[in-house]
Amino acid sequence: MSAVLARNSSEEPSSYMEAIWLDIGPVDQLPALGARTLPVQGGEEIAIFRTANDAVFALRDACPHEGGPLSQGIVFGESVACPLHNWCIDLKSGTASAPDEGSVERFAVAVVDGVVELG
Ligand code: FES
């Protein structure tokens, strides 16, 4: 795993926008319509999801209902169904579909030249 430092092109040092992007490997290593988890020291794992269209999303691997492992859910469209009680979570926003309520933390993720980077 390597880190990439990204900054905007502003001349003003005070306006630097620093972000650390972690290279977490080739997108092909993510199962289509599935997920892999990324361990977080001292915290809950992050689930990296891949849709049928190769879109990639990152959410905390804990359902907003009772903390079920979203990484073990079923990915459909741009949502995941939690394996415990079938709540549907929008992968873009991390929000549960109505009538359920709640949301899970999401993370910036990008695919650059076939490599998944987590921001
Ligand atoms: S823990 Fe996910 S639906 Fe209940």
Residues whose N, C-alpha, C, O or C-beta is under 5 A from the ligand:
A	BS01	FES	C63 H65 E66 G67 G68 C82 L84 H85 N86 W87
